[in-house]
Amino acid sequence: MRAVAVVVFAVFAAAALAADKGKSMDDPYLWLEDIHGARALDWVKAENARSLTVLKADPRYQKDYDAILKVMDASDRIPYGSLDHQYVFNFWQDREHPKGLWRRTTIADYANPSPHWETLIDVDKLAADEKENWVWKGAPCSATLTRCLVLLSRGGGDAVVVREFDLPSKSFVKDGFYLKEGKSFAQLVDDNTVLFGPDLGPGSLTTSGYPRLIKIWHRGEPIAAAKILLEGKQTDVAVAGGTLIDREQRVPYLERAVSFFEEEHSFQSADGTWWKLPMPLSAQMQGLHKGQLLFTLRDDWTAPGGRKIAKGSLISLPLAEASAQKLPAVSVLYTPGPRSSIDMVAPGRDAVYVSIYDNVVGSIHAFRFAGGKWSDKKLDLPTGGSTHIISTNDYGPQAYFSFEGFLKPSTLYADDDSDVLKEIKALPARFDAAGLVTEQFEASSKDGTKIPYFVVRARDAKGPRPTILYGYGGFEISLTPSYSANMGMMWLTRGGTYVLANIRGGGEFGPAWHEAALKTHRQRAFDDFAAVAADIEKRGFTTPSQLGIMGGSNGGLLVSTVMTQHPELLGAVVCQVPLVDMLRYTKIGAGASWEGEYGDPADPKMAAYLRTYSPYQNVSAAKKYAPVFFVTATSDDRVTPVHARKMAAKMQAQGHSVLFYENTDGGHAAAADHKQAAEMWALSFVYLTRELGLSSLSHKGGEGRSDGGR
């Protein structure tokens, strides 16, 4: 059988290679998909040199870089942390520790202005000692806080090395649990048992490049002897496993992601066998609290007994009464309205906290289960901005929340289950917001749908001004008001305007808002973004030559598509770690995992639709586009730098104005430390300043230039 498999694989590989060679006839830039190939890297080196020569020669670059880095390294930042038993764990990066410190302090000490931190791992020292370019990716620990699994990436990609760490001695365990570099997952069930999904090469991974097998590994046995608990299909996105914590109870579970938005969940019976919970695949598990298993619904659902529950709702059911054959009675904790949504659900020991947004403005609710019923209390937080659940404690009453707005720095609040919130930390203002104002408007999209957006600008602004329009519009991810020191320092206080668009495809108004731009409806997201651009120009906030658009990842697909479809609306584009070639995206990086969002280009009908908007196929030498700056990273193994490389090369050959910068580190974030992040943002703001004609006006007076500075 093995010999047959080898032959079959060889034939398949040869056929795939031949197919790609055939495609190169139509795609002369296919060679740039060889991420680490000498020819491709020589091209990257030359493009980096060209772009950096232009942008770093600008006298504003170094000042902006220094200002951004100073804020990123500032000691008065809020050290956000995770609650665990009596501790707060935090990962911290600054000038002295660019790779970072993993550290902890007690909950009581954390509330003090200057906590006394206990360093657990100095990543800079570790990287230097081991001569490795380690980037921190986390460290899940056991319930006893004795053992942890440290996840380290070479360069910041999604592939990690997993190493066992002894917390009391602050040392790695000799001959402990270890997984070689790969897109693996690993979770400690207890101090001596690991659930993991291995990256063993071909056959062990899905077509998306993630684990297909879940194994259980007991201390003392060789990894080859680890028993398989679940085997997913090759076409699944991934499998994963972990434990749900409910007071002193830890409940193992297995998860099979059939698609990006569909998943199965299995639990263990008393006899050790596993059974699958008969919930809809689109239901998203959110945790366990007092025996109640929590889900949010992506689709409308008729529950047992005939009860109809709307999509977007938060529900619970008693796990002890469930089986593979039936579901028990379901309780509904919250049902959103047409302009509201659940952003996050976080069970703690004594309450379930939920971040709820109404018309893109946040609040926090505490749900408690007693006497077989749920109660709901809205917590007393500021209004008019974003609310985030920072952490909840599975072993104590504590929870942390934050509030921020476009002009309001983040503030951290603590709750000890009394629902009386105490402000314990606040970020100092990073820019003068006295003369600035935040407003919310709506634009009418092509099909008449009202699309909300925020505008942040000078209160007394007269006439149009250089403007950055930011968007995302995918994967049910919401864009909400946030405090950006970079945007404030580099743009708003210099006379620029910032606009945030809440287009379809995002999660601002729940699953229906997301589904409205799925697959063959993707064009709606692009129409929405273009409608916002046209609306802010119609209202006189800006002009086409003064408007720059910015987006990353799926947002990079957004801005590159709108650039090709509506060049008349734009003056500049910053496109970060983007998807661009939508006819080949499933063959690049983790692209196959996103078929649930975009559709499968192997389907001729879907390919025909993707071709109607795919930026790489639609960019034309016959059109004049706004100048564009592509930013990506060699180590991004999720989207990969391939899309940005090919699009930049093609546009340059067509005669368009293009700059390209590829960082070597950073993974999908395109920056592994503060210096790299400061460089990326300083380059981006200098680029937009140059192209849109921002003339360093104070936000307290003066008029923007209507000619875009060109």
N, C-alpha and C positions, 0 to 999 in steps of 0.2 A: 504493500500500500504506500509506504513512504517513497519508494522509487517512482511510483505512478504520480504521486503528489509533486515530486520534484520536477518531473517532466511536464506536468500540467502547468506548474508555476512558470517554468522556463518558457513554454509556448506562449502563455499569457503575457509574460513580460516582454517577449519579442514582439508580439502583436501590438502591445501598448506603445513600445518604442517606435515601431513602424508607423503607427497612427500619429504619434507626435511629430515624426519626421514629415509625414504628409501634411500636417497642419502648418509646418514651418513654411510651406509654400505660400500660405495665406498670411502668416504671421512672421515677418522678418525679424521680430524681436524676441522670439521664443528662447533664444540663447541666454537672455537675461533671467530666465527662470532657474538657471543653474546658480543657486544662491551663493555658493562659496567657490564657484569656478573662477579661474584666473582671469579669463577675458571679461567676465561680468564685474569682478572686483576692480579690475583696472578701469573700467568705465565708471564705476562708482567713485573711485579715487579722483578721477579727472573731473567729474561733475561736482563733487564736494569742494575741490579746490576752486573751481570756477565760482560756485555760489558763495563760498566763504570769503573769497577775495572781494566780491562785490559788497556783501552785507557787513562784513567786519570792518571794511574800510570806512563805513559810515560812522562819523564821530559820535552818534547816539548809541551805537551798539555797546561799547564797553561800559558806558554809564548805565545803560539799561541792564546789562548782564550783572554788574556789581550790585545794583539796587535789588534786583530779583533774588540773587544769591544771598544777600544780607538778610532779606525777609525769610527766605527758606531755612536759613541756618539760625535764625534768631532764637535765643534761649527763652523768650517769653511766649513761644507758641504753646498751644494747649496740647499736653501729652496724652492724647486719646488712648484709652486702654480697655482691656477686656477683663471683666469681673470673673473670678474663679476662686471659690471658697473664700478665704480671708484676704485674698490678694487682688491687685490690679496689675496685669501684665501689659507691657508697652514695648513697641519697637521704635527706636529713636535714631535719627540721622542728623548730623550737624557738621560743622567745618572740621572738627577734630575726629569725627567718626563718620566719614562719608558713606561707608558701607553699612554702618549702623550697629547699635547695641540692642540686644534683647535683654530686658530687665524687668524687675517687679518691685512693688512696694506694698505695704498693707493698705487696706481700704481706709482706715482711719488716717494714716499719714498722707494718702493721696489727696485728701481734702485740704491739706495745708498748702500754702502758696509755693513752698519749695520742698517737695517730698524727698526723702532719703531713698535713693534707688539702689537696689542690689543688682549688679550686672551678672547676667547668667551666661551670655555668649557675646564676645566682642568679635563681630564678623570681620572687621578690618584685620585684627590680629590673626584670626583663623585663616583668612585668605592669604596673608603674608606668610604664615608658618607653613601652609600647605601648598603655596605657590599656585593658587587657584583663583580665578575671577568669580568668587562666590557672590551671589545676590540672594538676599533673604526672601523666602517664600512662606514662612510660617512654621509653627511647631505645636501641633495638637498633642495634648497630654492625657494621661490616664486619670481616672477619678481620684486616685490617691495622691496625685501630684508628685509621684515618685519617678515615673518614666515619661518621656516625650519622644515624638518622632520629628526630627528636625528636617525641614525641606530646604534644600539649597540648589540654586540654579546657576549654571555657568553662563553668565552674561545677561540673565534676566528673562530668558524664554520660559515657556510653559513646562518644558522637560526639566525634571528635578532628580537629584540624588536624595535618597531617604536614609537617615542615620539615626540610630537610637541614642538618646541622651538621658543620663542620670541626673535628675534635678538636684537632689541633696548634695552630691559631690561636684556638681557643675562640670561634668566631664562626659565625653562620649563613651558608650559601653563597648569594651573590647569584645569582639565576636558577638555583638548584639544584633538586633534586627537591622537589615541593610538591604536596600534596593538600588541597583545601579541606575545610571541616568536614563530617564525615559518619562513619558507622559503617564506616570503611574499615579495611583492614589493609595493612601495607607492610613488606617485609623486603629488606635489601640482599643480593643474591647476591654481588656484589663491589663495589669502589669506584665502579663506573660503571654498575651494573645493579640495577634494583629489580623485585621481584615484588610486585604489589599488586592489591588488590581495590577498585575504585572505587565510591563512592556517587555515581552520576550521576542519581539520582532514579528515577522509575517505570521499571520494566523492568530496571534494573541491580541491584535488590535482591530478595531472597527475600521471601516473605510474613512471615517473621520479622523483616525489616528489616535483614538483613546482606548483604554482597556476594554476588552470584551469578556474577560473572565474575572470572577470574584473568588478569591481563595482565603482560607483560614490557616494561619501559621502559628504553631505553638512553640514556645521556647524550647530549645534543645533538639528540635527536629530540623533536618536539612530543608531548605526552601523547596527543593524538588518534591518533597513529601507532603507539601501543603495541599490540603484537600480542596477541590473545586466545589463551591457552594452554588454558584450560578454561572451559566454560560449564555451570554447574549448572542445575537445574530451579527453577522458581519455588517449588515446594513444599519444596525442600531447606531446611535450617536456614541453611547458609552454605558458602562455599568459602574456602580459605586456602592459602597456600604458604609455603615457607621452605627452609632448608638444614639437613641433618644433618651434624654435625661429627664426624669420625673421624680423630683425629690431624691430619695435614696435608691430609686429604681433606675436601672439602665437597661434599655430595650434595644437589642441589636435589630437592624433592618437591612435589607438589600434593595437596591434600586436599579431598575433597567430603564434607561432613557431610549424609548422606541424612536422618538424624534426629538428635536429641540424643545418642543412644547407638549410632549406626551411621555408619561412615565408609569411604570408599574412598581408596586411596593410589596415586598414579602416580609413576613415575620416568622419567628421560630415558635413551634409548639413545645409543650413540655417534654415530649419524647425526642426532641432534637430535629424533627423534620421542619421544612419550611413550607409555608402556604402563602398564596398570593391574595392580597386584599382586593375584592371585586369592586373597586372604585373606578369611575371613568378615567381613561388615560389622561385626559386634559386637566384633571384635578391635581393641584400642587400641594404636596404635604408641607406643613409649616411647623410641626413639632407635636409634643405631647405634654399635657398639663392635667394633673389630678386624674389620670386615666383616660382623659379625653384626647383623641387624636384630631388634630386641627388640619383643615384644608382650606385653600381658596379655590374658587371655581373659575376656569377659563371659559366654560360654556354653560348655557342654561342646562339644568339637570332636574329630572323627576326622581326624587329620592324614594326609598321604600315607603310604602303607604300612599303613594300618589302625590306627595307634596312637591310642588314645582318651586324650584329655587333659581334665582336669576344669576347669570354670570357675574363674576366680580365679588360674590358674597364670601364671607368667612363663616365656615361651618365646623361642627365637631361631632364626633361619635365615640361611644365607649369602646375602646380597643378590646377589652376583655370579653365583650359580647359579640365581637365580629368573628367571622370564619371565612373560609374560601367559598362557602356556599351561600352565605347571606350577610347582609349588613343590618345592624341595629338601627333604631330610630335616630334621626339626625337632628341636631340643634343648630339654629341659625343665630350667629352672634351679631352679624352686621350685613346689611344689604345696601350697596351704594346707590346714589341717585345718578341721573344722566350726566352730571358734571362733577362727579366725585369718584374717588378710587382709593384702594388700599395700596400703600406704598411698601409697607414692611410689617411683618408679624414676628414678634419675639417673645416666646414664653419664658417666664422666670419661675422661681420657686413658688411665689405666692400670687402671681398675676400674669395675664397675657397682655402684652403691650402692643398696640397697633397704631402705626402712623397712617393717618387718613388725610387725604387732600380734597378740598372743595374748591373748584375753579383754580387749581394750581396753587393753593395756599394751604399750609399744613396745620395739623393738630395731632395730639397724642391722646389715645383712649386707653384706659386700664379696664380689662375684662376679668372678672373673678367668678369662679365656679363654686357654688355652695348649695346644698340641698337639692341637687339635681338641676339647678338653673344657673344661667349666666346673668351677671349684672354688668352695667357699662357706665363708666365715669370718665368724663373728659377732664384732662389735667390742665392746670392753670399755667399755660405758657404764653409768651407774647404771640401776637397775631400779625398777619400780613407778610409772612415769610415761610421758610422751610423748617420743618421739624424732623429730627432724625433720632432714631433709637440707637444709641452708641453701644450699649451693652446691658445685658441682664444677668443676674447671678442665679445659676441653677441650684446653688447650695445655701443661699441666703436671701434676705428681703430686698437687697439693693438693686437699683437700676439707674442708668445714666442716659440723659437725653440732651440734645442740643437744639438751639434755635439760631438761625441766621437769615439775613436778607441781602439784597444787592448792596445796600449801604449800611447794613448792621453787622458788625463783626460777630463771629460765632461765640456763643455763650454756652457753657456746660452746666447742666442741672443734675442734682442727685435726688433720688427718692428712696426712702427706706420702708416702703409699703404703706406710708401714711397718706400718700397722695398730696403731701405738702412738699413742694419742690424747693430745693435750696440751691442757689447759684454758688458753685464752688470754683469755677475758673472762667475767665473771659479773655478773648483775644483782643489786644490793643488795636486801635484803629491804625491801619497802614496807609491811609490816604485821607485827605481833607474832603469830606462828603457834604460839607455845610451848604454848598451851593448847588447840590445835585438833587434830582428827583427821580422817583420810579413811578411809571404809569403802565397801565394795562389796556391794550386795545384788541380789536378783532379785525381780521381781514376775511373777505369772502373768496373762497377758493373757486376753482373752475366749475365745480358742480354745485356751488352755492353754500357749502358747509362753512360755518363760522370758525375761523382758526384764531385762537388767542395768542397774543405775544406780549412780552414785556419790553418797555423802552426805558433805558437809564441814560439821562442826559443832564445838561446844565439847565437849571430852573429858568434862567433868563435868556436862554439861547435864542438868537434871532437868525433866521435863515437856515438853510441846509448845512449839515456838518459831515465830515468824514465819519463813517459808521461801519461797525463790525456787526454782521448778522450771523448768529450761531445757531446750529440745528443738529438734530440726530435722526429722529423719526424711525425707530426700529426696535424690534425685540422686546416690546412693551416696557421700554426704559423711559422714565419720565425726566424731563429737564425742569428743574424747579429753581426758585430764587437762591442764589449762593453768593457769598462774599468772596470776591477775587481780588487779592492784593495786586496781582499783575495787571488785571484790567483797569483797576482804579488808578494805579501809579502810571502805567504806560499809555493809557488811553483817555479815560474819563477826565482826569485832572488836567489833561493837555488840550481839552476842548472837543474830544471825540464823543460819539454816541455809541451805546451798546444795545443790541436788540437780541432777545432770546425768543425763538419761535417754538411753540408747542404743537407741532404738526402731527398728523395721523401717522400711525406706525409706532408711536410712543405709547406710554402707559398712563398719560396724564388723566384720561377719563376712563380707565379700566380696559378690560379685554376687547370691548367693541371698538374702541379708538385704535387699538393695535390691529385688530383683524381688518379694519377698513382699508389698510394699505398692505395686506399680505399678498404675496405671489402675483397673480394677474391683476391685482389692484395697486401695485407698487407705484404706478404713475401718480396716484393721489398724493403721496408724500412729497413728490417733486412739485406738483401743482400747488400744494399748500405753501411750500417754502417760497416758490416764485410769487405767490399771491401776497405773502408778507412783504417780500422785497418791493413789489409794486405798490403796496399800500403805504409803506413808510416813505416812498418817493412821492406818492400822491399827496400825502399829508404835509410834505415839505420838510421832513426831518433830514432828508439827504437827497442826493442826485445819483444817477447811474455811475458817473465817473468817480463819485465819492464812496460808493458802496463796496465793501469787501465782505466776502462770505468765508466762513471757517467751519470745519468739521473734521472729526477723526473716526476711523474705522468705518462703521456703517454711515457715520456722518461724512466721511470722505467720499463714499459712494454718492451721498446726497449732493454735496457741493460740486463734485465733478460732473454729475448728471445735469444739474441746473446750469452749470457753466456751458455745457454743450447745447442745452435746449433754449436758454435765455441769455445769450451773450449781451443783448441790448440792455439788460438790467444791471450789469456788474462793472466794477472798476478793478477788482483784484480778487484772487482766490488763494486761501491757504488750505491745503489738502493734506491731512495727517494720517499716516498708517492706513491708507484707504483700500477698499475693494474697488476695482475698476473694470476688470475683464470678467463680465458676468457670464460669458459663454464657457469660460474655463475655470471659474472660481472653485468648483467642486474638486478640481485636480490640484489645487494649490493650498498648502497648509492644512488647516482644519476645515476647509470650505465645505466638505460633504456634510458636516454637522448642521449647516444652515439651510439645507433644502427646505425645511419647514417654514422658513422665513421667505426665501426667494423663489423656491421651485427648483426642479431638477432640469438642467439644460440638456440632459440625455433624452428627455421627452421632446420630440420634435415640436409639439404645440407650445410647450413651455419655452423652448429655445427661440421660437419665433417671437414670443412676447418679450423675452429678455433682450433680444436683438433690437427691439424698438427703442430701448433706453440705455443699454450698456454703453458707458462713456467711451470705452476703448474702441468699440465698433462704430461709434457715431461721431467721433471727433473728425473734423474735416479741414483740409487745407483751404477750402473755398470760403470758410467763415473766418471772421476776426473775433478772437476771444480775449477776455481780460487776461492780464499776466497772471501766472499761477506759480505757486511755490509748493513743491511736494516735500514732505518730511516723513521719513520712515526709519526702520532699524534692521540691520542685518540679522540680529538675534531674535527678531519677531517670528516665532514658529507657529503663530496662530493665523494671522492674515498673511504674513511674510512680506518682504519688501518687493516681491515680484510685480505686484500690481502697479505700484508707484513707478518702479523702474521702467516698465514697458510703456506706460502712458507718457512719462516724461520724454523718453526717447522718440516715441512716435510724434508727439507734438513738436519737438525740436526739429525733426526731419520735415515737418509740414511748414516750418517757418514761424511758429508761435513763440511768444515770450515765456520762457520756462526757466525756473531755477529748481534745483534738486539737492536735497541733503539727506544722507543716510548715516545715522549713528551706528556704531558697531554693537553697542550694548543696549540694554533697556527692555528687550522683548517688545510686547505690544504697546507698552507705555512709551517706547522710544527714548527712555531715559532711566538709567539704573541708580543714579544718585542726584544730589542737588545740583552739582556743577553741570551735569548733562541736561537736567531739566531747565536750569537757568539759561543755558546756551540755546536750547530749542525755543524757549519762549522769547528770549531777546531777539533771536533771528526772525521769528514770526512777527513780532511787533515792529521791528525796524523795517521789515519788508512792507507791511501794511502802511506804516507811516510814510514811507517813500512813495508807494504807489497811489495812495489816496490823498496825499497832500496835507496831512496833519501838521500844523505849523506851531505846535506847542503853545496853543492858546490856553490861558487859564479858563477853567469852567465858570469863573465868576464874571466873565464879560467877553465881548468880541464876537465877531461873526466868523463862521466857517467859510472856507473857500469853495465856491460853487463850481470851479473848473477842475476840481480834483488835484490841483497842483501840477498838472501836466500841460 
